[in-house]
Amino acid sequence: MYAIIKTGGKQYMVEKGDVLAVERLDAESGDKVMFDEVLAVGNEGELQIGNPVVAGAKVEATVIENGRGRKVIVFKYKPKKDYRKKQGHRQPFTKVRIESINA
């Protein structure tokens, strides 16, 4: 059984037991979170597609950790004008484990 969920402006295809990093959620390590925006659910050849979401479908997950991704360097410059600007960015994420898919 698998589901396609939407969180943080992105879509993820998940199965029970999957571990994935999503955009930062307001939850601590060990907390349970529910994803209500389930776009599709597949089970043994059957596929339910929502319009826009599948009614009554939920995906339950447990938060493993909150963290920050690898540093991305943003470097701007203008040639021959002595203009240089260096900036770093680390995107925050939440790592979750999918516990169950209810459809």
Phi, psi and omega per residue, in radians:
M1 nan 2.370 3.107
Y2 -2.401 2.852 3.124
A3 -2.495 2.681 3.019
I4 -1.945 2.039 -3.095
I5 -1.985 2.799 3.108
K6 -2.147 2.194 3.068
T7 -2.685 2.422 3.117
G8 1.134 0.464 3.123
G9 1.388 0.121 3.136
K10 -2.201 2.819 3.131
Q11 -2.025 2.444 -3.108
Y12 -2.301 2.431 3.003
M13 -1.685 2.108 -3.021
V14 -2.222 2.650 3.001
E15 -2.245 2.915 3.134
K16 -1.104 2.309 3.132
G17 1.622 -0.149 3.128
D18 -1.182 2.552 3.032
V19 -2.035 2.183 -3.138
L20 -2.484 2.706 3.114
A21 -1.767 2.106 3.135
V22 -2.004 2.991 3.073
E23 -1.015 2.645 -3.011
R24 -0.908 2.215 3.067
L25 -1.859 2.696 3.138
D26 -1.514 1.252 -3.118
A27 -2.640 2.624 3.136
E28 -1.630 2.933 3.119
S29 -1.090 2.294 -3.121
G30 1.651 -0.208 3.140
D31 -1.290 2.686 3.036
K32 -1.644 2.399 3.072
V33 -2.223 2.594 3.114
M34 -2.029 2.316 3.040
F35 -1.793 1.958 -3.078
D36 -1.580 -0.407 -3.119
E37 -1.483 1.423 3.117
V38 -1.742 2.000 -3.051
L39 -1.469 -0.543 -3.139
A40 -2.739 2.654 3.097
V41 -2.356 2.250 3.110
G42 -2.062 2.397 -3.120
N43 -2.610 1.921 3.062
E44 0.871 0.926 3.090
G45 1.536 -0.253 3.081
E46 -1.625 2.481 -3.131
L47 -2.304 2.143 3.040
Q48 -1.815 2.152 3.121
I49 -1.960 2.279 -3.106
G50 -1.425 2.894 3.108
N51 -2.380 1.339 0.003
P52 -1.516 -0.291 3.131
V53 -2.144 2.752 3.095
V54 -1.338 2.186 -3.080
A55 -1.166 2.250 3.074
G56 1.367 0.023 -3.118
A57 -1.532 2.418 3.116
K58 -2.481 2.603 3.045
V59 -2.103 2.197 -3.121
E60 -1.792 2.381 -3.122
A61 -2.445 2.787 3.086
T62 -2.014 2.359 3.129
V63 -1.344 2.202 3.089
I64 -1.564 -0.885 3.140
E65 -2.814 2.802 2.961
N66 -1.910 2.471 -3.117
G67 -2.737 -2.987 3.102
R68 -2.267 2.460 -3.083
G69 -1.308 -3.082 3.117
R70 -1.141 2.659 -3.121
K71 -1.290 2.332 3.053
V72 -1.906 2.211 -3.128
I73 -1.629 2.243 3.065
V74 -1.915 2.013 -3.088
F75 -2.165 2.066 3.138
K76 -1.966 2.499 3.057
Y77 -2.735 2.755 3.039
K78 -2.141 2.127 -3.081
P79 -1.143 2.477 3.071
K80 1.155 0.205 -3.102
K81 -2.113 0.070 3.124
D82 0.981 0.739 3.099
Y83 -2.079 2.057 3.084
R84 -2.438 2.417 3.128
K85 -2.477 2.103 -3.129
K86 -2.003 2.298 -3.097
Q87 -2.480 2.477 3.104
G88 -1.974 2.723 3.137
H89 -2.554 2.360 3.032
R90 -2.174 2.034 -3.071
Q91 -1.369 2.212 3.091
P92 -1.290 2.553 3.132
F93 -2.488 2.888 3.026
T94 -2.199 2.211 3.114
K95 -1.645 2.179 -3.097
V96 -2.191 2.672 3.042
R97 -1.984 2.223 -3.124
I98 -1.333 2.149 -3.104
E99 -1.682 -0.762 -3.108
S100 -2.726 2.703 3.071
I101 -2.113 2.064 -3.120
N102 -1.940 2.012 -3.136
A103 -2.335 nan nan
